[in-house]
Amino acid sequence: MNILLRFLLIGGLLVGTRQHTLAGRVDTVLVNSAAMQKSLKCVVITPDQYSSATAKHYPVVYVLHGHGGNYNSWISKVPALASLSDRYQQIIVCPDGANSWYFDSPLNPALRYETFVGTELPAYIDATYRSMPDRQHRAITGLSMGGHGALYLAIRHRDTFGQAGSLSGGVDIRPFPNNWNIKDALGEEATNAANWERNTVINVADSLRNGELRLLIECGISDFFIDVNRALHQKLMQQKIDHDYAERPGAHTWTYWGGNIENHLLFFQKGFAQ
């Protein structure tokens, strides 16, 4: 084998290896919330080429954790997010939502997570990173409590988000009055029923008009949230709201969420391209 051919083959192998291992950069940042008078940690994943000399701007996907999780849950459980950020050329932001259900609590002024994730955090990302700062290039999704939060925030902040998804989302909180700290934000359901009615996704969806949001809703068929997801799907069909809905084998587990998050990033990428 001549020297030139050997060099080209080795170079090709090296390039091929480099392309296979490209991954985004994972940073943890502190973001101030004026509404809550404190700073919160967020993971921000930027594509591999973000730090290059180009002036390219990127769409942003906000990915929300579930109850009992934090800002680090997604990247620690699904490290492939770094590679997916690069594959789809998206900035991925994972904020800390505590166990808030992403509400602005009508009872507790210390809980202003709707304001933080729906307003303050996008403003910070757009001021700090080369994002595409318009609703057409912002999407939001999440798992469980975060699936509820993603739909809740997108519907209530349609000027901020153009697309939303939900993985195993608790999209109707009313059947679970004593679970997952919901009453810390809304009060006891028996004495604060109006708070629960106003802040459950299946009712918030009443304000939607067709075409205002691109929506992807999915849930595992063995998940305890499957019935409320089916009910939301039926309601959206009755309201003639276009949306993608999927039921897949799986339960309320990281195996399901990690195995399906790429579907959401691909769905959003198609929407960004439009």
Disulfide bonds with the S-S distance in Angstrom:
none
